[in-house]
Amino acid sequence: EKDVFGNIEVPMQKVGKLIVPDAKEVKINNRARSAKLRIATLKK
């Protein structure tokens, strides 16, 4: 399927939960508060 610009859309599938920094990491690195790691795989 193509999007509005004619590019082929690549569907992604989530592989687990959102990973956020723990309190220790935030204390060491204050900017880590907004960090969120998302993991996905390509569907075929």
N, C-alpha and C positions, 0 to 999 in steps of 0.2 A: 504494500500500500504506500502511496506517496502523500507527502504533506503539501501545503499550499504552494511552496516554492519548487515542487517537483523532485525533492530529495526523497530517497527511499527511507522510510522509517524503520529503525532497528529496535524491535521490541526487547525489553530487558526483563529479567526475572529476579526478584529479590532473593538473596541468599542469607537469611538470618536477620538479626535485629540491628538497629542503629547503635553504633558504638560511640560513647561519649567519654571524655576524660574523667578520672576519679578526682576526689578532693585533693589528694596529694599532688597530682599533676597541676591542678589549677593553682595551688599554693606556690609551686615552683615557677609556673609559667601562667601569668594572669590572662594572657590572650587566648589560652586554651579553652576558656569558658564557652566560646562560641563554636568550637570544633565539633564536627559530627562526621563520622566515617560511615559511608553507605557502601554495601557490597552487592554487586549484581553480576549475573551471567547473561550472555546473549542467548535468546531463544532461537531455535532453528526450525 
